[in-house]
Amino acid sequence: MDRGFYIVASGMLTEQVRQDQLANDLANASTPGYKPDQSTQASFGDLLLQNSASGQDIGSLDLGVDIARTSPNLAEGAIDQTGEPLDVAIQGPGFFTVQTNDGTRYTRDGQFAVNAKGELTDSIGDPVLDAQGKTISIAGHTTDLKIGPDGAITAGGKTLGTIGLVSLTNPAKQGDNLFTGTPGKAPAGTTLEQGAIEGSGTNPASVMVDLITSMRSYESMQKVVNSMDETLQQGIQSGGAL
């Protein structure tokens, strides 16, 4: 009976983790370049049961479930036209490179801005880097700025820099919109589009269905716990052995 409680409790905890993940995806349904998470569940393992008298195998008992792996869904989001000169969408599997307080990170969020130094930054103020890992200064050129498909930034016939693009091996999310991983050469065919941003990869309708399904699974396991608890109480009150 105790093991039964443990198995059900592991399922409830797993669904709680899943619900937190889905709620976070839903909260970022309007975040440019956001990539939703995908979780894989796995069994803890099996316990082999044997007859205590004869030693004969009876069968196995599952020990519960857990979140085995969480990974981002890197499918490209829809491209939204904004007309803003500092908005840049990636068409293809590449990533922008930004310099954060924790080191170099990568993002698909092309909603750029300019800081007090005149440097091109991402939406939270981290400098965007070029192919050589240097910051890009666009001071005084935010209105006449042109960004080509190859990332080259020009204004008044002058080249100001080139936005760096990289491929990413073993990408792992840090926060909502930044990634770590091993960078490589920009994927072939990847281009940039000025005046547009990549929308969130979250499908609100699909996430809501998954969230409701998870909540119902959690409620079902709660009922199992209540039923097991009632059975245990009846056994104790009757003096019987469970």
Beta strands, then each sheet from edge to edge (+ up, - down):
strand 1: 37-43
strand 2: 46-50
strand 3: 57-62
strand 4: 65-72
strand 5: 79-81
strand 6: 88-91
strand 7: 95-100
strand 8: 103-107
strand 9: 113-114
strand 10: 120-121
strand 11: 146-147
strand 12: 152-155
strand 13: 158-162
strand 14: 165-174
strand 15: 178-185
strand 16: 191-194
strand 17: 196-198
sheet 1: 1+ 4-
sheet 2: 2+ 3-
sheet 3: 5+ 17-
sheet 4: 6+ 16-
sheet 5: 8+ 7- 14+ 15-
sheet 6: 9+ 10-
sheet 7: 11+ 12- 13+
end
